[in-house]
Every structure is written in C-alpha cells, then in structure tokens.
C-alpha cells in the first residue's frame, strides 16, 4: 500500500509500505477513504517536536471496514467507520469514565498499524475505537465531510468548551482561529453560550468563526488582544478556550479570564521555557485550569448524532482538498497558512 512518510523537517513523502494485517482477534482492517492533515502535525513538520524519520503519519482516518478479527462485534466488513486520533479499548477503568486518552490498552496511529494518511490502517481494539456511520449516510459525501472532523478537531474544540465550563447563557472567549478554535466556537454555540468572542489574527478565519456562531471577533494578539477582550467583557470572561498550544496563547487565555473563571486548554503545549507557566496569575485570581488531550471517543456518539440530524457541520474548516499524492502539498499549504485544514480523499 501507499502511505505518507515523515522524512525530516519540511519533508513528507508518499511511499510504498507493507499493508497492515490482522494480528489480534480484536483488530479490524479499514480501507481509508478520507483523512486529513492536522495542525498538530505541523509541530514535527517544522522540526519543533521529535518524530522518528521514516515513520508513517496521520491520525484522522475514515473508511470502509475490510476485515475483522474473530472477537470484533461492533463492526463488520462493508461498514463505514471513522476513528478518533487515539486508539482505546472502551472497557478499562479510564474508558469507562470517559477518559479514553488514558486507556490502559490504548495506542496511537502510525507505525505498523498504518498511520492515518495512508491507504489502509489496522485498528487495534476495534470495538472500542471505531465509530460506525449508519448505512443511510455511509455514501453521502457532504455528510462524510461533516463527520470527518469528529476524528479530532471537533471533539477537541468540544473538550475545550466542556473543560472551560461553558453552559447555556454564558459568555466565553476562544483563543485561536485554527481548526480547533473554530470548532471551539461551534462547540460553545452547541452548548448554548450567549456571547462567543473569537480571538485570532486572520480576518478570513474570523469571518468563518462568525458564520459558526461567534458574536464578536478580535483580530489582534498579545496585549492588544487582551485589552480588546477586557473592553468587550468589562474585565474578562468566566470561560476561556485555549485552542493553540503556544505559550503566548496560554498567557493570553489566562489574562482574559475573569477572576474565578476557568481556562479550558486543549492546545498541545509548546514554547514553555524552563520557567514554565506563571502560576501566580492563576493563583492570584483563583482561575481554574482544566483540560488536556481531548478524549474524542467520549464525545463522538453525541456529536455524530448532531451531524446526522443537520444541526452541526464543521466541514467548512476544510479549505483545501488533496489526494494521497497531494499530502506533501497539504502540509506545505497548512504550514504557510494557505489552508485552515486540509482534507485528503483517497
């Protein structure tokens, strides 16, 4: 089969690799039809995080089940499925409490299971990981493109909103205008927030945030953004979604959080120096910090139901579409901010 391979900073290739096979009774083999390039992929692409050269990449697969192990019960060959970015068993202590990212039997995509940006993946713990799309929607392209963000960014934006404590009638600030931040706006609207202030520095992305439900936008960064948020909210919001992962974004999120409020953070942490996060600002204003890597599988069924009934559509975050050969170009486009998120159709 063919798959995207990391060959060093700035270099993604598409190569022939061994096709994964059933190794355990709990495995399933999925032929990938849709996948995506993630903002988190840019960290290793830019050389800002470690990744083994020669490794397969991608973690947002959707496709058709081709083969299942003897113990798999929830899916069968021919089913349309999608998979969260973390593999989970669905039965351990942490899966049962909705913390699938801490699954004791968990794994990540890549390596010999295929990687998400390739023609096939092996899904270990298929019953706990794969989410089946009902047959009546299985070949509806528009619906499938709306479902695909549930593999990662929509669930991650939702986790930011849940972690920040967003509820009906609330005011919240979303820091970040990437795919996760935009999905955070959708999530806050879904949870009933009355005011949603989207903060970023790309006018086109903030326009999309408004179409997703943002009531106000701030096109600025640093102290200018903090001052604008303070003016809009008379001193900050009780609920702040940090959807970037950079140290500067976390500092901004804390600065725009009202005393006694909560920052829900989901950005993969980068850029914190040896001094770490300034905890005094949190301590002094009794600001809560809640979140982490999103347990997307915990939210997948509820979010899928909303997509299927037509009340949730995150697909506009895909602003560029490529085939498998175009994956290297997809990375380049996202790296150079020419695309919000790249859809890969195989």
N, C-alpha and C positions, 0 to 999 in steps of 0.2 A: 504494500500500500504506500501512499504518499502522505507525507506529513511535514508540517513546518518545524524547523530546527533552529535553535539558537546557536550561532557560531561566533559570538562575541559581541561587544557593544556596537550597536548600529547595524548588525548583520543578522538577518533572518533568511534562511534558505528553505526551499521545498525539495525534499529528497525521498528516495525510496527507503523504506524501513520495514522490518518484519511486521506482519499483521498480527495483532493480538489474538489469542485463542483462549477458550475456556480452560481455566486452571483449577477452579474450585466449584463445587456444586451450587454455590451462591452467586456465581458470576453470570453476566449477560454480555453478549457482544452486540454493539449498536453501530449501525452504519450512519455516520454523521451526514446530515443534510444541511444543517445551519449551525453556525458558531459565530464567534465574534472576537475582536481584539479588545482587551480591557485596559483601562488606564493604569491598573497596577502592573500590567506587562511592560509599561514604559520604564519602570524603575530598573529592571535588569537590561532592557534595551539601551538605556542611557548609561549603563555601567554604574548606576547608583546603588545597586544591590547585587549580591552574589548569585550566580547561577552557573551550573556546570555547562561548559561549552560542549555542544553536541547533543544536548538534551531536547526532547520534544516539548512544545509549548502549547498553551491554550487550556482553558478550564471552563468553557461555557458550551457544552455540547447539547445538541438536539438532533434526533434522528429516528431511525426505524430499528426496532429490535430484530436481529437476525438469528440469534441462537441464545438459549438459556441453559444454565446448569440444572441438575436434577432437583435441587431444593428450591428453585425460584418459583414463587406462587403468584406474585402480583402483576407480572407482565408475561407476554408470550410472543413468539415470532410474529412480525407484522404490526405490532403495536407502535404507535407514535409516542415518543417519550422525550423528556428533557431531564437534565441532571444539574443539580446545584454544583457550585465550584468546589465543594468538599464532599468526599465520599463518607457515608455514615451508615451504621447498621440498623438504626431505628429501634433497637431493643435494649441497649445498655442504659445504665443509670442516667447518663447525660443526655442521650437522645430522648429518653422518656420525659425529661424535664424541659425539652426544647432547646438544648444546647448541643446541637448536632456537630458543631465545630470542635467540640471536645470529646467526640466519640472515641471510646477505647479501642474500637476496631476500625477507626477511620483511616483515610488515606487521602492523597491529593492526586490530581490528574497529572499525567506526564510519565516519563519512563516507559516501562514495558506495557503499561495499560493503554498507551496510545497517545496521550495528550489530546486536548480538546480541539486543536487546529489540525486535524488530520482526517483521513477517510473513515477510520474505524476507531472505536475505543472499547476496551474491556471494562465493564462496570462491576467492580467487586461489591459485594453486599447490595446486589441489585434491588432486592425488596425494600431495603431501607433508603436507597439513594434515588432510584428512578421515579419520575412522576409521569403517570400515563395521561396522555391527552385523549379525551373522548373521541370516538370514531367519527362523529359527525363534524368535528373540527379538524380532523387529522390532516386534511389536504387543502385547507383554506389558508392560502399564503398570507393574507393580511392578518389573520388571527395568529398564525405561527410567528410572524414577526413581532406581534404584540406580546406573545408568550416568552420569546427568547430572553428578554431582559430579566425574567424571573430566575434565570440561572445564576445571576449575580447582582447587577446594579440596582434593579428594582427592589429586590429583597434587602440589599444593603442600605438603600435610601430609606426603606421602611424601618429597618433596625435603628437607624439614626433618629427617626421621628419617635419611635417607641421608647428608645433609650432616653430621649430628652423629655419624655412625659407628655407629648402633645395630645391634647384631647379637644373635645367639642368646645368651640368658642375661644380657643387660646390664640395668643399672638406668638409667632416664632420667627426666628431668623435662620436662614440656610446659608452657611458659608461654603461657597464653591459653586461654580457654574459648569462643572463637568457632568458626565453622565450620572454619577451618583448624586450630586447635588440636585440636578434636575429631577431625578426620581425621588429625592427627598421632598421636593416641592409637591409632587404628585401624592406622596405618602401623607404629608401633612394635610393636604386637601381632603384626602380619603378619610383621615381621622377627624375631620371636622374643624380644623383651625380656621379662625375668623380672619386673621391677618397673617400673611406669609410674606416675609421680606427676603427676597433672593439677593445675595451679595456675590458679585464677581467682577470681571473686568473685560468681558467680551459682550458687546452690545447684541450680537445676533443670538447668543446663548441666553441672555437675559430676556430677549423677546420670546424665546421658546419657553422660558420659565413663566412668563406672564400667561402664555397660552395654556400652561399646565396648572395655573391657579395662583401664581404669585400676585399679591395685591399691590406690592411695591417692589422696586428694584434699586440696588445701589451699585453703580458702576465705578468702583474705586477699590483701593487696597490700603493696608496699613492704617495709620492714624486718621487719614481722610475718611476711610470707610467706617471706622469706629465712631468718629464724630457725626457722620451722616446717620448712622444707626441710632445713636443716642438722641439726635434731634427728632427722628421719626417716632421713637418709642418713649420719649421722655425719660431716658435713663437706662435703656436696655430691655431685653425680652426675657421672660421667665424660661423660655425653651429655645435652645440654640442647637442646630445640627451642624457638626463639623464634618465636612464631606470631602476633604482634600488629603490630609495626612502630613502636610508640611508643618514645620514648627511655627511658621508665621501664621498659618491658618488657625492653628490651635490657640495661639496667643490672641488673635483677633476674636475667636469664638468666646474665650474667657472674658475679654474686655467688653464684649457687647451683651454679656449675660447679666441679667439683673440680680442684685443681691438676693440670695435664697433660691435662685433658679438652678437649672440643670443644663449642662452641655452633654449632648449625645454624640459620641465620636465614633466614626467608622473608617476614617481615612487611615490607610496603612502608615504607621508613624515613620517619618523620615525627617532628617535635618536637626534633630535634637542633639546639641553638643554635650560635652562631658558634664556640664552643669545641670542638664536635664530640664524638666519642666519647672517653671517658677510656681511652686505650690502656695506661696504666701498670698497671691491674689485670690486663689481658691479659698484658702483658709480665712482670709480677712472678710470676705463677703459671703461665707457659707454657701459657696457654689458647689453643687454636686457634679461629679464627672462620671458618666455612665456609658457603657458601650463596649466596643471591641470588634473583633472579626464577626461578621454577621452570620447567624445560624439560618441561612437562607431556606433550608429544608423545612424549618419550623413554620415559615410563613407561606410556603409555596402553594398549599392547597387553597388557602383563603384568597390569595392574590390571583390564582388561576381562575377561581370562581368569578371574580370581578371582571377579569379579562373576557371570559366566555360570555358573560351577560352584558358586555359592552360598556361597563362603567369605568374601566381602567385601560388605558392604551399608552404605554411608554415607548412605542415603536418610533416616534419622531426623533428620539435620540440617535437613531441610525442615520447619519448624514452622508455616508459613503458605503457602497456595496462592491465587494470584490469576489472573485472566485478563489480557489485554493492557490493558484499560481500568483494571485494578486495579494496574498497575505503580506509579503515584504513591503509592498507599496502601501498597504493598510497601516502598518507600523509607522512608516515614514510620515503618512498623512496625519496620523494622530500625534506623533512626536512634534510635528511642525504646526500643530493646531489648525490644520486644514479640515479636520473632521472631529466631531464630538465623539462618536463611537462608530467603529467600522463593522458592518455586517458581512459575514463570509457565507456564501451559498455554494455548496458543493454539488 
